[in-house]
Amino acid sequence: MTTISQKQWIYRRQPTGQITTDHYQLVEQALDTTLADGEVLIESRYFSVDPYMRIGQSSKPTYDADPHPLNTVQQGAVVSQVLASNAPGFADGDWVQSYTGWQTHARVHASALKRIDPDLAPVTTALGVLGMPGRTAWFGLTESGKPHAGEVVVVSGAAGAVGSLVVQFAKRHGARVLGIAGGPAKCDWVRNTLGADWAIDYKAFNNADALGADIQRLTGGVDVYFDNVGGMVTDAIIPLINRRARIVICGQISQYSGGLETPELGPRLLHHMLYQRATIQGMLARDYLHRMDEMTRIVGPWVKAGEIVFEETVINGFEQLPSALNSLFTGDHRGKLLVKA
Amino acid sequence: MTTISQKQWIYRRQPTGQITTDHYQLVEQALDTTLADGEVLIESRYFSVDPYMRIGQSSKPTYDADPHPLNTVQQGAVVSQVLASNAPGFADGDWVQSYTGWQTHARVHASALKRIDPDLAPVTTALGVLGMPGRTAWFGLTESGKPHAGEVVVVSGAAGAVGSLVVQFAKRHGARVLGIAGGPAKCDWVRNTLGADWAIDYKAFNNADALGADIQRLTGGVDVYFDNVGGMVTDAIIPLINRRARIVICGQISQYSGGLETPELGPRLLHHMLYQRATIQGMLARDYLHRMDEMTRIVGPWVKAGEIVFEETVINGFEQLPSALNSLFTGDHRGKLLVKA
């Protein structure tokens, strides 16, 4: 039996607040590399860390009935290269995407792999603009947000992997776009690099009324609110919606470190939905997986032509994965956060 | 100049909590009955009192930019009879509907009147099942709720003018219906007379978790929530929504005595929208005014055939109008609340 040394991050304990290494354990073991018919041995190159991972750690039912199981490899999307193949159509060195999670190597059936064309765009885009975050931004905006030229689109988490794309996609629809992000550096990037009409640093405000007054001053009212964060930012925006506004609930990251278990209190604002005959719609990227071709047909050429900013922050080292996940909620990264093996 | 004695309830002061006679003043004056070309003199017979009247008293922008003006007659829908006419098509004794508000008589242009056919149904139905409450129930359910046979529809305020119709319309769509109302008498009526599958007295619960557990036990999950009340009842239901649930915000009456000015605090629950890819949609009856013919074509024959329960609670006496409005929020009436002149 030929083996290879395989490292894995095992999810051991449910976090109640921030992620620490207490919640994960790094293990190393021998992986038998003997391949059955149809199997492929892959080596992980880039790991995606995404806010949704924190939702799966809630003990209450979320988008799945059960939380991420304890004592298993942390699930997640990975870009890998083929080390050895016993499957037609896969050869050594091929780039592939899989959901094999936080492990350095995996032996998987070829049906669990999706090929990546390294000539179309950098392979990491399979975890970003041409992957789940891009799909979320594109379909969340087009199917739920439905922006029109001249409308005001507000994006929370505007410097994040999804938000930074929503800003750009909304601009391409002819909308006037306000990005909300944390800190002046992110706001500069949102306005000057992504092309938002306005950017607001929510950290400069200590209550929703003051934040809302500034949003109102800049925009005059909100037609589409693409929400990645929830909490105080959402409290500020709901009273500012225009007639028939569309609020897209894509994420609620301000609530992911405890608020999913025991809800925070916030102001009751549903009466504004009534006044403005507005809509709040929750969306998940998985519902559009079968429609990736529609998005790729449009966004792929923009990416190839260099017209879309898809900044990546790459953290080096498999060992950094738990702290990288945590830094999604605390860090200063822009765009897509990745860990390089 | 011939005159007639006209009584009016003048809206004098913005209420912050419940309505009292401090907020209204009864005045009596002479009304010149000389009719210009196209004018009609009407005598009010039945006044509608509706929860929306409290929204218009908020000092903040609601569905109208400005609140109901002070020192004017309280606006509202009225069923009247023609006393004298100088307009073609209107004759003494004709029944008409208008928005002339809380006054015993009015001289109005014929274009402000809508004829009522007393042979189709009792004239008071123009303020109920064949008027604004019926329109709200019908279009709120069909256009926003979109129930399917076999789905679970939950209706808050199920014994009210709108809710009692939603229960019946949802049953006709083949849905399984839970009505939520205040007190055992209303719940008996919702179940035994309106035909709901289940009824729950929310007053028997002192927190949303306990109420939610009972709703879950009965229904197994909620596909459509038609919300007239907001507050604790809504807190109980949002965590129970099924995949792609539709929440219709028709009213938020638990918030109308202060919560529109200074929002109450409640649990942040928008993350559930994400998990279930659910929709919250606000609706107002006025958006469907031009589509009354669609509703009348379907609901009119049901009413004529006696297949719809449209109970009315009639309070006698023009002097009772302010206390009648208040009793919408405190009283034990079922169905539509009216004041008879």
Boltz contact constraints between the chains, C-beta under 6 A:
constraints:
  - contact:
      token1: [A, 62]
      token2: [B, 275]
      max_distance: 6.0
  - contact:
      token1: [A, 63]
      token2: [B, 275]
      max_distance: 6.0
  - contact:
      token1: [A, 230]
      token2: [B, 270]
      max_distance: 6.0
  - contact:
      token1: [A, 249]
      token2: [B, 270]
      max_distance: 6.0
  - contact:
      token1: [A, 249]
      token2: [B, 273]
      max_distance: 6.0
  - contact:
      token1: [A, 249]
      token2: [B, 274]
      max_distance: 6.0
  - contact:
      token1: [A, 252]
      token2: [B, 270]
      max_distance: 6.0
  - contact:
      token1: [A, 252]
      token2: [B, 271]
      max_distance: 6.0
  - contact:
      token1: [A, 255]
      token2: [B, 271]
      max_distance: 6.0
  - contact:
      token1: [A, 260]
      token2: [B, 271]
      max_distance: 6.0
  - contact:
      token1: [A, 263]
      token2: [B, 267]
      max_distance: 6.0
  - contact:
      token1: [A, 263]
      token2: [B, 268]
      max_distance: 6.0
  - contact:
      token1: [A, 264]
      token2: [B, 268]
      max_distance: 6.0
  - contact:
      token1: [A, 265]
      token2: [B, 265]
      max_distance: 6.0
  - contact:
      token1: [A, 266]
      token2: [B, 268]
      max_distance: 6.0
  - contact:
      token1: [A, 267]
      token2: [B, 263]
      max_distance: 6.0
  - contact:
      token1: [A, 268]
      token2: [B, 263]
      max_distance: 6.0
  - contact:
      token1: [A, 268]
      token2: [B, 264]
      max_distance: 6.0
  - contact:
      token1: [A, 268]
      token2: [B, 266]
      max_distance: 6.0
  - contact:
      token1: [A, 270]
      token2: [B, 230]
      max_distance: 6.0
  - contact:
      token1: [A, 270]
      token2: [B, 249]
      max_distance: 6.0
  - contact:
      token1: [A, 270]
      token2: [B, 252]
      max_distance: 6.0
  - contact:
      token1: [A, 271]
      token2: [B, 252]
      max_distance: 6.0
  - contact:
      token1: [A, 271]
      token2: [B, 255]
      max_distance: 6.0
  - contact:
      token1: [A, 271]
      token2: [B, 260]
      max_distance: 6.0
  - contact:
      token1: [A, 273]
      token2: [B, 249]
      max_distance: 6.0
  - contact:
      token1: [A, 273]
      token2: [B, 280]
      max_distance: 6.0
  - contact:
      token1: [A, 273]
      token2: [B, 282]
      max_distance: 6.0
  - contact:
      token1: [A, 274]
      token2: [B, 249]
      max_distance: 6.0
  - contact:
      token1: [A, 274]
      token2: [B, 282]
      max_distance: 6.0
  - contact:
      token1: [A, 275]
      token2: [B, 62]
      max_distance: 6.0
  - contact:
      token1: [A, 275]
      token2: [B, 63]
      max_distance: 6.0
  - contact:
      token1: [A, 277]
      token2: [B, 282]
      max_distance: 6.0
  - contact:
      token1: [A, 277]
      token2: [B, 284]
      max_distance: 6.0
  - contact:
      token1: [A, 278]
      token2: [B, 282]
      max_distance: 6.0
  - contact:
      token1: [A, 279]
      token2: [B, 281]
      max_distance: 6.0
  - contact:
      token1: [A, 280]
      token2: [B, 280]
      max_distance: 6.0
  - contact:
      token1: [A, 281]
      token2: [B, 279]
      max_distance: 6.0
  - contact:
      token1: [A, 282]
      token2: [B, 273]
      max_distance: 6.0
  - contact:
      token1: [A, 282]
      token2: [B, 274]
      max_distance: 6.0
  - contact:
      token1: [A, 282]
      token2: [B, 277]
      max_distance: 6.0
  - contact:
      token1: [A, 282]
      token2: [B, 278]
      max_distance: 6.0
  - contact:
      token1: [A, 284]
      token2: [B, 277]
      max_distance: 6.0
